Amino acid sequence: MQPFDYTTLTAIRGELVRNWIPARIEQVYQRDRFTIALALRTIKQRGWLTICWHPQAARVCIGDPPPRTPDTFTFSDQLRHQFKGLALTGIEAIAPWERVLDFQFAKRPGDPILWHLYVEIMGKYSNVILTDANNQIIAPARQVSSSQSSVRPIQTGQPYEVPPPLTGTFPKIDESCDRFRERVSLIPGQLQRQLLKSYRGLSPAVATEITTAAGINPQETTENLNDADWDNLFIYWQKWLKMLAQEEFYPGKTPQGYTVLGWRENQPTDNLQTLINRYYSDRINVEQFQQLRHQLQQKVTNCLKKLQRKADNFRTRLQQSTEADNYRQQADLLMAHLHLWQPGMESISLNDFVTGELVKIKLNPEKNAVQNAQYFYKSHQKLKRAKDAVIPLLEEVEAEINYLQQVQTNLSQLENYNHTEDLQALGEIRDELIEENYLQSNRPSQKSQDNSQPHRYITPSGYQLWVGRNNRQNDRLTFRTANDYDLWFHTQEIPGSHVLLRLEPGAVPQEADLQFAADLTAYYSQARESDIVPVIYTKPKNVYKPKGAKPGMTIYKHETVIWGRPQVISQKSKLVS
């Protein structure tokens, strides 16, 4: 992940000062344990200032509005209490080349500063610290005890101390080309590495951009550079320093991430805040998506293994219960031929009542014929009772297996993160598993009021086709969204998504539309890798949810079967809404 370096911080600070100072603080919301959002209102606009101290994605920028879920963090409570009725009147850098900003709050512009919010963007040591006007720490986002750091503990009630000053040489705009060349080439080595060793305040991304803009490979050794290379390198070095001094930046996207210098091949953008917010939000979402998906897959797989073993055990017991009729037959034969029994017999062969074939019956030599027959009758009754008890238990376990296979299919369809909707859909699966007691939650349930949206496609005739991404969406599509004119699709006896072909009154889908819907239904099912898959479709009014059924589980009637071809579906056909 590209670090939020000093150059980016300078660009962000410049834009914030120009466009958002002064601003009234209207609301404080903490998204998670690393991110707070301050609602700012100026005369011209309103926005949310995101301040994040995540170890890999610490940043400051104007970001997205927070979700409509309760904020249960104590740090944001402190900020809400102290910032109520105040304005953000200044954003200052505490020292040259330091990645620390001082957000200053007062009743109105020009009034004495009442509170400071120090935002320290320093990788894994990033922090946000609230102090009063005398710089006494009121609330740090992350407390640092003396046992954790003997150099700079951060605790409530202590005076705020700036981070230890950086050692080494800082870039200077008045430094000569010869002195710059001498410093960088003093010890031979890779150019990018030597730049980082020679100067403080320089990030690997900026060093790479400067060398690349100068037409030099960042991995080239300083010994191989000629005079022209050094001249070009110094030109872009000076350009970088002038951009910092004048706060003139050219933000844009790059294949590796983003740039604020604009020298490399990039997609220019006018909105630096959106660029930074989108880049880091997406990277954090990808990380969360991968972790959550792995956790859910592991849990569902383990649960399915346990249930399969339980089902196999029940099937074995059912198989054994089929011997119940044999025990009764043997008991009846024995009672009908008591006169043939002799003391000490270990077995007896008797003719079957129906077929006349000989049936060999094992006997207990210590019991007489009547006692052996009673034993067979009792065994018959015991196995019969076991069968009656096991059948509903097996049905219950099989229903649970079907449900988890449906969840497993949903997870397999959410393979990669492409949009925030993907993470939201995955979060709904997690919440569903918590509700169904497959997962435990350490925190109180915080359901979002916003529902994730289904996949949307366009059929050959222009009709919309909606595909559920998880069981919650499946239920919403089938029992809330669907109207009397739509058609409902699902793979026949195979776990998969609910698919809805949206039709207007009087509309009649063509054969190509039905085939496209069947192909897509097969694609979003457990049988995705098959060549052809049986798919059914019917009116939504013919689809029912059994009483007590788990999310996404339905029964249907009056269905029509059509064969779906999942291999012909391409992701390119998805409608981006």
N, C-alpha and C positions, 0 to 999 in steps of 0.2 A: 504494500500500500504506500502511495506517495506521501511523504511526511509533510505536515503543515509547517513550512519553514519560515524563516524571518522575512524573506521576500514576499511570500503570500500574506503574512500577517501585516506587513506594511501596506500592501495593496488594499486589504480588507479594511484596515483602520482608516485609511484615507477616504474610502467610499462611505464608511459609517459616519465619519465626522462631517463630510460634505452633505450627506442626505438625511441623517437621522439625529443630528444634534442641533438644538435640544429636542427631547421627546418625553412625553408623559408616560409614566409606567402605569399601565392599566391592569395588568395581570401577571402573575408568576406561576409557572407550571413546570413540574419536573417530570420528564418523560420516563426516565429510568435512572439507575444509580449513577450514571455518568453524564446526564444531559439535562439542562434546564432551559426553559424558553421564557423570555420576557416580552410581553406584548407592549410595543412602542406605538405611540400616536404623535404624529407631528401635524402641522397645519395642513400639509398636502397629502399625507398617506398614513397607513397603519400596517404594521408588520410584526413578525415574531423574530426576535433576536435569539438565535441558538448559541448556547455556550456549552461546550462539551470538553470533558477532561478524560475521555476514553484513552487507555494506554496506547492504542494504535491509531486512533482517529480523533485526537484532540483538535478542536477548531473553534472559530468564532465566525458567524455569518448570519445573514437574514435567512431563516429557514421556513419550513412548513408549519402550519398551525398544528397544535398538539391534538392527539385523539381525544374523543369525548368519553374518557374513562376517569375515575376518581384518582386524584393525586394523594398518595399516602406517605410521602417522604417528609422527614423532619427538616431537612435543609431548605426546601422550598417554603415550608411554614415560616422559618426564620426570615427569609427574604421577603415574603408577603407582608409580614408584620412590620419590618423596618422600611420597606419601600412604599408603603401605602401613602398615596397622595403626593409622592415625590416625582422629580423629573431627572432624566439622564442628561447631565449638563456638560460632560466632558469625557473624552477617551484619550488618555495619555500613555505614551511609552515611558516606562520608569527609567530606562537607560538605553543608550545606543547599543544596537545589536543584541539586546535582550528580548526574548520572546515572552514578555510579560506586559500586559496592558492593565492600566488602572482606569476602571469605569467609575466615574464620580457622580454622586447623586446629591441633589439639593432640592429645596422647595421650589425654586425657580431660577432661571439663568441669572448669574451675577450674585446670588446668595452664597453664604458660606457652605462649604462641602460638609454634609452630614455623615455620609457613608462612602466607603471605598469598596469596590468589588475587584480584587486582584485576580486576573485570569492568567494563569501560568501555563503556557503551551510548551511542555518540555518532555514529550514522549511518555514513557511509563511513569515519569515523575510529575505529570500534569496535575494541576489542582486549581480550585476556585476558592478564594478566601474572602469572607466578608469582615471588614474592620470598621470601627467607628472613626470619627474625625481625628482622633489621636493615634490612629493606627494600632489600636488594640484589637486582637482577633476576637470576633463575636461568634462566627460559625464558619469553620472550614468544610468544604465538601468532603475532604479526606483528611482525617486526623493522622498525624505522623508522630508517634511517641519517641522518646529519647532512645529507647531500645532499638527502634527501627532506623533512626538516623541521629547520630551524635552530633553531626554537623549542623543540621537545621530541623529541629523538631517543630511541628505545627500543631498547636493545641489551643483550645478556647481559653481566653484570659491572658495569653501571652502577647507581648508586642510583636507586630509583624516585622519580619526581617526579609529583605530582598534576597533572592538566591545568591549563592557565592559568585563573585565576579568571574567571568570567563578569562582564562589566561591565554597568552599568545597574541599574535598580531591581528589587528582588525584591518579590513580593506580601507584604503584611503584614496580619495579621488585625485589628490595632488601627488600621489606617488608616481615616480618616473617609470618609463618602460624598462630601462636598464635595471633599476632596483627591483621591479616586479619579476623580471626574468631571472635575476640573480637569486632572489628568494625561492622561487619555485624550482629552479634547476640545481640548487645547492647540493641536494642529495638526489642522484639519478633514480628514476622510478616512473611508474605510470602517471600520465599527466593528471588525470582526474584525482588520483590519490594524493599527488603532491600538492595540488591546489587546496585540498581539504586539510592537509597537514600544515600548510604554510599560513593559512588564514582562518580566523574564526568567523562565525556568522554565515558561513557558506554551506549549503546543503548539497548532497550528491546530485539531486535533480538539477539545481542551478548550475553546478559545475559541468554536468553533462551538456546542458543547453548552451553554455558559453563556448565550450570546446567544439561542439557540433556546428554551431553557427559560424565559427571561425574556419570550418572545413577540416577539422582535425578529429581523428578517432580518439575518444576519451581514454582508450586503453593504450594509446601510443606512448612510448617512453620519451622522457624529456631529452634524452641524448640524440634522438632521431629528428628533432625539430630543427628546421633551418631558420634563418633570420626572418623570412617572409611569414612563416608560421607564427613566430613570436609576435610579429607586428600585428597580424590579424587577431591573434588571441588577445592582445592588449587592447585592441580597438573595441572588441565586444565586452571585455572586462570593464572598460570605462563606460560603455553604454549602459551596462547593468548598474553601475554605481550612480550614473546620472538619473536613471529611471527611479532609483530609490530616493535620491535627493529631491527630485521634482514630483515624485508620486504620480508618474505617468506610466500606465501599464496597459498591456494588450492581451487580455485573457482569451483563452480558447481551449478547445479539447485537443488532445493528442492521442495517438494509439496507446501510449503507456498510461495516460491519466489526464492531466491538465497542465496548462502553462499560464503565467501572467506576463511573460516577456514577449511572446508572439514571434520568436525567431524561427522556431522549427515548423515543420509542416503541421498545421492544425486547422481546426474549424473555428474561426473567430466567433466570439459572442460578446454582446454588449452588457450582459448581466453577469458580473463576477460573482455576486452573492449566490445566484441560482446555480452557477457552475460548481462552486465549492460545495454548496449544500447537497447537490445531486450526487457528486462524486463520492463524498464520504458517507452519505446516507446509503447509497447503493452498496458500497463496500461492506459496511456494517450489516446491512440486510442480507448480503450474500453469506457472510460468516454465520449470522443467526440462522438463516435458512438451512445451511448445511448441517449445523449442529443439531437443530430441532428435527430435521428430517432423519438424521442418523439415529437420534434418540427414539423417535416414534417407530421407525422401521425395526429397530432392535426389540422394542417392547412388544410390538404386534407379532413379530416372528416368534419370540419366546412364548407368548400366550398361545399362539397357534400350535406350537409343538406340544405344550402341556395338554391342550384340548384334544389334539389328535391322539395322544396316548390314552386319555380318558375315554375317548370314543372307541378306540380299539379294545380297551378293557370291557366296555359295555357290550361291544359286538361279540367278544369271546364268551361273555356270560349268556348272551342271547343264544349263541350257537350251542352252548351246553344245555340251555333250557329246552332245545328241540328233542332232547332225550327223554323229556317228561312222558311223552306218549309211549315210548318204549318200556319205561318202568311200569306204566299202567297195564300194557299188554302182557308183560311178563307176570304181573301179579294176577291178572284174570286167568291166564293159562295155568298158573300154579294152583289157584283155588279150584279150578275145574278138574284138576288131576291129582287131588290130594292122595288118592289111593296108590299112586305110582311112587310116591316119595318113600325113601327108606332112610333110617338114621345114619348119620355120618356122610351123607352124599354132599359132594362139593359142586356138582352141577347136574342138570337134568335136561334132556332134549325132548321137546313136546311139539306136536303139530299145530301150526298157526290155524286160527279159526277160519280165516278167509282164504288164504292161499294153500293151506295144507302143508306148506314147507316146514321143515324142522327148525325150531328156534331153540338155541342152546342158552340155558339160563344158569348163571353162576349162583351158587347157594352158599350160605354160611353153615358149615357142618355142625356148629354148636347150637343152631336154632332149628326148630321143626319147620314144616312146610308153611303152616299158618303164620308163624313169626316172620319167615322170609317174605311171604306175600305182604304182610303188614309193613315191612321195611320198604318194599317197592312202592306201596301206596303212599307212604309218607314222603318218599323221595319224589314221587310224581307231584304231590301237592306243593312241596317246597320249591321245586323247579318252576312250577306253574306260577306261584306267587312271585318268584324272582323275575320271571318274564314280564308279568304285569307291572312290576315296579321299574324294571330297567328300560322298557320301551319309552315312557315319557322322559326319563333322564337322558336317554340317547337322543331323542328328538330335541331336547333343550340344548344339549351340547352341539349337535349338528347346526342348530339355528345360530348359536354363538360363533361357530366356525364360519358359517356363511357370512355373518356380519363382519368378522375380522378380515375375511378374505376380501370383502368389499372395501374395507378401510385400506388394506394392503394394496389393492388396485388403485385407489385414489392416490396413495403415496407414490406409487410407481409412475403415475401420470405427472406428478409434480416433481419432475426430475431435476430441472435447473431453475435458478432464479433469473427472471427476466424483468419483473415488475413488482411493485409493492403488493399488488394483488396476489402474487404467488405466496409471499410470506403471510399475508392475511388469511389466505385459504388454508395454509398449513397450520396457522394458529387456531383456526376453527376446528381442525381435526384434533389438535391437542386438547382443546376445551371439551370437545365431544368425548374423547377418551377419559377425561377427568370426570365428566358427568356420569359416564357409564362405569366408573370405578375401575378402570384399567390402569389409570395413572393417578398418582398422588400429587397434590399441589401444596407447596410450602406457603403460598400466599393466598389471601382471599380471592375468590373469583372476581375478575374485573372484565365483564363482557363489554365489548365495544358496541355502540349503538349503530355502527356502520357494518353492513354485511358485505362480504366480498362478492364480486360479480362473476357470473358464469362465462365460459368461453362463448364467443358468438361467431357464427359462420353465415355465409350467404349461399343459398342453393342456386342451381343453374337458372331457375326462374325468378330469382331475386327475393325469395322468402328468407326470413331469419331463422337460424337454427341455434338453439341455446343448449349448452352442454354443462351439466353440473360438475364442479371440481371436487366436491366432497359431499358427505351425506347430508349435511345441513342444507347445502344448495340443492341437492336432489329433492329433499322434502319440500323446499320452498318452490322449486320449479313445478313439481307435480301437484301439490295441494294448495298453493297460493297463487302462483303466477298463471298456470294453465287456464285457458277458457274453453268453452264448449266447441270452438271451431278448430282448436289445435289438434295435433297428433302427437302421441307419446310413444317413444321408442326405447327399447331395452334389449340387451342380449338375452337369448332364451336360456334360462337356468345357468347363466354364467355371470359372475360379479362384474359390474360395470356401471358407468354413469347413466343417469336419467337424461334423455335427450328430448327436447321439445321443438317440434316444427310449428312455428308461429304462423297462423293463417287468419285472414280476414273473413268476415261473413260472406259466404258464397264462393270463396276461393277453392279451386280444385288443384292440388299439386299434380305435376306431371310425373311420369314414370322416372325421369331423370332426378327429380327432387327426392322421391322416395328412396331411390337407390343411393343417392348422395347421403341422405340421412342414415340409411342402413350402414353404409361404409364408415361413416363417422362414429356411429354407435359402436360398431365392432372395433374401431381404432381405440376408443376410450373404454376398453374393457380388458379383462384378464386374458382374453384371446387375441391380443394385438398382433402377436407374431404368427398367427394362423393365416392360411390363404383365404378360406371362406369361413364365415361364422353365422349361425342362425340368429336372426334378429326378429323380434316381434314388434308390431305397432298396433295401437288401438286408440280410442278416444280417452281423454283423461278421466271422464266420468266412469270408465270401466276399471279404473285403478283404485285399489283400496289399501289401507294400512291396517293390518290386524291389530287387535287390542293388545297393548303391551309390547308391540314390536319395537325393535331398536331403530335408530335413525337410518333412513335410506331403504328400509326393508318394506316391500310391498307385495301384494298379490293382484292379479289382473284376470280379465275374462274377455271373450269376444275378440281375441287377438288374431292378427294375420301374420304369417311367417314370410320373411324375405331374407335372402342371403346377403350378408355384408362382406365387403372385401377391404379389410383394414390396410392392406399393402398399397392401395391406390391413393390413400389420403396423404397429403403433404401439409406440413405446418404453414406453408406459404398461403394456403387458402383461408387462413384465419382472418376474421374481420377484426380490425383494430378499432375499438370503440372508445 
